[in-house]
Amino acid sequence: MGSSESLSESALAAEQWRVVRSVAAGLMASALIAAAVWWSPFRVPDMSLAERLAFTLRTDLAIIAWLIFVVGRVATLRFYSTADVRGSAYCRPSQRLAVDVAVMQNSFEQAVIAIGVHLVLATVLIGREMILIPVLVALHIVGRIAFRLGYPAGAGARAFGMSMTFHPILLSALLAGALVLVRA
């Protein structure tokens, strides 16, 4: 099916059901991973605010590494493509490049939100709670990889990765907001 074709009502309903199942699986996987790490023997030492912010930025380097990877992939694919070498200002991405451009764009959006939320969390988490930062980064990276791998197969296939990226960010933002009110 081409990018400009619409799904029939029955195909839309089937794809929506696949999305719902994948989101539920992503939420369950995220919760299980977070719980496993939370109750693991791994501990983060008590840190000052400056140390918590530095720890968070260093941990978020994994998210930046993912961005470097997806940008590099788009640049490489574009470099070797007669249809894409002129750049996005001159034409829409070719079929070969379109998925990677979409993944890159979505990854930037998710990274900006995630890193911002992680930095706010670093200002309100205390002691052992800082374990949440590496857990969130791990979920983010697993989610981004799953999103990329599932993207070509449609919304239902990429929803698992999107859920593992977005829902932990959303819940963390809500937690950060609550902790700002309670601990500020």
C-alpha positions in Angstrom: 0.0 0.0 0.0 1.4 3.4 -0.9 1.8 6.2 1.5 -1.1 8.2 0.1 -3.6 5.3 0.2 -6.1 5.1 3.1 -7.0 2.0 5.0 -10.5 0.6 4.7 -12.6 0.8 7.8 -12.1 -2.9 8.6 -8.3 -2.6 8.0 -8.2 0.5 10.2 -10.0 -1.3 13.0 -7.6 -4.3 12.7 -4.6 -2.0 12.8 -6.0 -0.1 15.8 -6.5 -3.4 17.6 -2.8 -4.3 16.9 -1.8 -0.9 18.3 -3.8 -1.4 21.5 -2.2 -4.9 22.0 1.3 -3.5 21.3 0.8 -0.6 23.7 -0.4 -2.9 26.4 2.7 -5.2 25.8 4.9 -2.1 25.9 3.4 -0.9 29.2 3.8 -4.4 30.7 7.4 -4.8 29.5 8.3 -1.3 30.8 6.7 -2.0 34.2 8.5 -5.4 34.5 11.9 -3.9 33.6 11.4 -1.0 36.0 10.3 -3.3 38.8 13.2 -5.6 38.3 15.7 -2.8 38.5 14.0 -1.1 41.4 14.1 -4.2 43.5 17.6 -5.3 42.3 20.6 -5.0 44.6 22.0 -2.3 42.3 22.1 1.0 44.2 22.9 4.6 43.3 24.8 6.4 46.1 23.5 9.6 47.7 24.4 12.6 45.7 24.3 16.4 45.8 22.1 18.2 43.3 25.1 18.9 41.1 26.1 15.3 41.2 22.5 14.1 40.4 22.4 16.5 37.4 25.8 15.3 36.2 24.8 11.7 36.6 21.6 12.3 34.7 23.4 14.0 31.8 26.0 11.3 31.6 23.3 8.6 31.6 21.3 10.5 28.9 24.4 10.2 26.7 22.9 6.9 25.5 19.9 8.8 24.2 22.2 11.2 22.4 24.1 8.2 21.0 20.8 6.9 19.5 20.2 10.3 17.9 23.7 10.3 16.4 23.1 6.8 15.0 19.7 7.7 13.4 21.1 11.0 12.0 24.1 9.2 10.6 21.9 6.5 9.0 19.8 9.1 7.3 22.8 11.0 6.1 24.5 7.8 4.8 21.3 6.7 3.0 20.8 10.1 1.5 24.5 10.3 0.3 24.1 7.1 -1.7 20.7 7.9 -3.2 20.2 9.8 -6.4 16.6 10.5 -5.3 17.6 11.9 -1.9 21.1 13.4 -2.2 19.9 17.0 -2.7 18.2 17.0 0.7 14.7 17.3 2.2 14.4 21.0 1.1 14.2 19.8 -2.5 12.1 16.7 -2.4 10.2 14.3 -0.2 12.3 11.3 1.0 12.4 8.3 -1.3 10.6 5.1 -0.2 14.0 3.7 0.9 14.7 6.8 3.1 11.2 7.6 4.4 11.2 5.2 7.4 14.5 6.4 8.6 13.5 10.0 8.3 10.3 9.3 10.3 12.3 7.4 12.9 14.8 10.2 13.2 12.1 12.9 13.6 10.2 10.9 16.2 13.5 10.1 18.0 14.3 13.8 18.3 10.9 14.6 19.6 11.1 11.8 22.2 14.7 12.7 23.2 13.9 16.4 23.9 11.0 15.4 26.1 12.9 12.6 27.9 16.0 14.5 28.6 14.0 17.5 29.9 12.0 15.2 32.2 15.1 13.4 33.4 16.7 16.7 34.3 13.7 17.8 36.3 13.6 14.4 38.0 17.2 14.8 39.0 16.3 17.9 40.9 13.6 16.1 43.0 14.7 12.5 43.3 16.6 11.6 46.4 18.9 8.7 47.4 17.9 5.3 46.0 15.3 7.0 43.8 18.0 8.0 41.3 18.0 4.5 40.0 15.0 5.6 38.0 17.2 7.7 35.6 19.2 4.7 34.2 16.0 2.6 34.1 14.2 5.3 32.0 17.2 5.6 29.7 17.3 1.8 29.2 13.6 1.8 28.5 14.0 4.7 26.0 16.8 2.9 24.1 15.0 -0.4 24.0 11.8 1.4 22.9 13.6 3.3 20.1 15.1 0.1 18.7 11.8 -1.7 18.8 10.1 1.4 17.2 12.7 1.3 14.4 12.4 -2.4 13.8 8.6 -2.3 13.8 8.1 0.8 11.8 8.1 -0.8 8.3 5.4 -3.3 9.4 2.9 -0.5 10.3 1.4 1.2 13.3 0.6 -2.0 15.2 4.2 -3.2 14.9 5.8 0.1 16.0 3.4 0.8 18.8 5.3 -1.5 21.2 8.5 0.6 20.9 6.5 3.9 21.0 4.9 2.7 24.2 8.2 1.8 25.8 9.5 5.2 24.9 6.5 7.5 25.5 4.7 6.0 28.5 7.7 6.0 30.8 8.3 9.6 29.8 4.7 10.5 30.5 4.6 8.8 33.9 8.0 10.3 34.8 6.7 13.8 33.9 3.7 13.2 36.1 5.9 11.9 38.9 8.3 14.9 38.5 5.4 17.3 38.7 4.0 15.7 41.8 7.5 15.6 43.5 8.0 19.3 42.6 4.8 20.1 44.4 5.6 17.9 47.4 9.3 18.4 47.8 9.8 22.0 46.7 
